[in-house]
Amino acid sequence: MNFLSVEECTKSFGDRYLFEDLTFGIEQGQKAAIVAKNGSGKTTLLRCLLGQESIDSGRVVFRKDLRIAFMEQGENLNESNTILEEIFAHDLPELKAVKDYNRAMRLEDEDLIAASFEAITELNAWDVEVRVDQILSVLKLVDTHKLVSTLSGGQKKRVALAKVLVAEPEFLILDEPTNHLDLDMIEWLESYLSKSKSTILMVTHDRYFLEVICDTILELEDKTIYKYKGNFSYYLEKKAERNENRDTTIGKAKNQFRKELDWMRKQPKARGTKQKARIEAFHDVKKVAKQHIDRSELDIPVKMERLGTKILELHKIGKAFGDTKILNELSYVFKRQERIGIVGNNGTGKSTFLNMIMGLEPTDKGKVVTGETVVFGYYDQQLLEAKEDQKVIDVIRDIAEFIPLEKGREMGAAQFLEKFLFNRDMHYNFVSKLSGGEKRRLKLMTVLMKNPNFLILDEPTNDLDIFVMSVLEDYLRSFQGCLIVVSHDRYFMDKMVDHMFVFKGDGEISDILGNYTEYRKNILREGKDANKYVKEEVKVVEKKPESLKEKIKLSFKERQEFEGLEKDMENLEKEKAEMTTVLSDESSSNEDLMKAGERLSKVVAELGDKEMRWLELSEYE
């Protein structure tokens, strides 16, 4: 049964199209996820589906009388409600009956108790309260009489999640459900949604989440939807195949373009039908051959200060806030190229620990000793601070116009932006117009461009899309300095760290050898947290096309030439059109015709040469 039909939907902001003639459907019981680069319009698409934003054209049709629940990325809660009142703020009969019963019990009104008791029995809603208690307990929303207005951002996110889960809708729509959840909560939610009978459509960047829950991946790219019937690993494999097929098609088009270019240079007058058809075919081939392939690779040979013998030493440091202990005489000496992951429940002091290393938070006792050669790069959870009228490229230029690389080379601010998937047409956009993920990506750039040799990353993957995370992982794999990562992204932690600090609370910290999956296996072996859901290792294999594994890069001068060629060809095409207009104009004088004819032959020859050179350089772009 079809729960959702999207037919030829188009959405634009001014002259920028997010998607065009989008068509897809969601069947009953399907568990689908939308993946796309930041700024592609994932959240906007969800809002359009629910009628919260208008579409330019097309139709969105849900099955009639469908029970739908939507958890937005930004919490849309009534600040004056208590947690419990907000959880029950649904128009569902079962929840209303339970709410009336609880109210009757508080008032000790026997008539009201009897009426609400009967309503619960008729609706078979006695398990609702048990479900509510279970969800609130797992999400650590124990003090249910707290006002929503007094909660932190993370707590509000958990209330919003609890609210949609309690409703048990037929169609559940989730926008970044794992943000602000600790690892235990994420794994519980993963298990809960895997077993749920609800039809699910979600946006998430958690790759293990995608792997375990989803049976359909919808990729929003090139203003359209590509549908993959399988989990995340299947999607990666089929996307790689699609990219290979596209590269093959473009390669064939370039070869065909070379052959046809000589014929076009002779300027056929195209009087015959066959000649006209050949010219039209030439322009079609040319359009395919000039498609740009986004390699999305981050290879920056930065000039990093070499770490000395002394890097970072922690000598019996302690920290507490009132009766809450954060650290209890922790001692540790960091070694070269050490990669530490930090995990622990929210509120156990992970971010405080990082701030103490950076000198932003004082220790109660003990001392932190930093080596003279250490250059910290600290990415915290705060949003990027920028003026409303500041442009993207100016954020980078304010730090440095050029970034020093190995062997005396330099990289300009514009090139650096492109490495982090900010296309040229985005460089002069206002920072205030960027999506949340794009702002975080820009902030990450401001940290990395200072060439640190000791990176501290606090939740670096929050709001980053899976493509940017892959780029960041490529960068960190070749990073030769020390790395500390706090993250709830299990896939990211498994790939990046070789041992872990586990913050257990009350100042207790364990040092575990291995990555996150090894840590969870240890818990299972030791019999701890036996009542919690502990997932087996999930392997997500990223397949890259063979043709992209070994690729020669353009030099700086060649890249400048390549970019100049595109502008030159555009100008020559315009001049060619102007000369052709003169030649076809009956009012043109003989002198004008002679000049236009001579100039046209030169333009065509020059355009052909530049197109051939463009083709050569595009092989390595």
Number of C-alpha atoms within 10 A of each C-alpha: 8 13 18 19 17 17 16 16 21 22 23 14 8 6 6 8 14 20 21 18 16 19 17 16 14 20 14 16 17 18 26 26 25 23 23 20 18 22 16 18 20 22 20 17 22 21 16 17 20 17 11 11 13 14 18 12 15 15 16 19 14 17 12 8 6 12 14 18 21 21 21 18 16 12 15 11 18 14 14 13 16 18 29 21 17 20 23 20 17 16 9 13 13 22 22 17 23 21 17 18 22 16 15 19 13 10 11 11 12 11 10 16 19 12 14 22 19 14 19 21 12 12 12 11 17 15 11 18 16 11 15 19 14 14 22 23 12 16 22 15 19 13 12 16 12 16 17 21 15 12 14 10 13 15 18 22 26 24 26 23 24 23 25 19 22 21 23 18 19 17 24 21 23 22 22 20 22 24 21 19 19 19 18 18 19 22 19 18 22 20 17 15 19 15 10 16 16 20 20 25 23 25 22 23 26 23 18 22 25 25 19 17 21 22 19 22 26 21 20 21 15 13 17 19 20 18 16 18 14 17 23 25 19 20 22 19 15 16 19 17 15 13 15 17 13 15 19 13 13 21 16 14 21 24 13 15 24 16 12 18 18 12 13 16 16 11 12 12 10 12 8 10 8 10 13 14 11 16 17 12 14 19 13 13 19 20 14 17 22 17 14 11 13 9 11 14 16 19 12 15 16 20 18 18 14 14 20 12 11 16 20 20 17 17 16 16 20 20 23 16 9 6 7 14 16 23 25 18 17 16 14 12 11 15 16 18 14 15 20 25 25 24 24 20 17 16 13 22 23 21 17 18 21 21 17 16 20 16 11 11 13 17 20 14 15 15 19 19 13 17 13 12 15 20 20 21 21 20 20 19 13 9 10 17 10 16 11 10 11 14 19 23 22 18 21 23 16 10 14 15 15 17 20 19 15 11 9 7 13 16 16 15 21 19 17 19 20 15 17 19 22 18 13 13 7 16 19 12 15 17 24 15 14 16 16 16 18 22 22 22 26 20 21 20 18 21 19 17 19 18 19 22 25 27 23 24 22 21 18 23 23 22 21 22 21 18 17 21 18 17 17 20 16 15 16 16 11 11 19 15 22 22 22 21 24 23 22 27 23 21 19 23 22 16 13 21 21 17 21 25 19 19 22 15 17 15 18 15 20 10 14 17 14 15 22 27 17 17 18 16 15 13 13 17 10 10 10 11 11 11 7 13 17 17 15 10 12 14 10 16 11 14 14 15 16 9 10 12 8 8 11 10 13 16 10 14 8 14 17 11 15 21 11 13 18 15 11 16 19 12 13 18 15 12 16 19 13 13 22 15 13 17 20 10 11 9 10 14 12 10 9 13 19 13 14 20 16 11 15 21 16 14 19 19 18 15 22 18 14 19 21 15 14 19 20 13 17 18 14 13 17
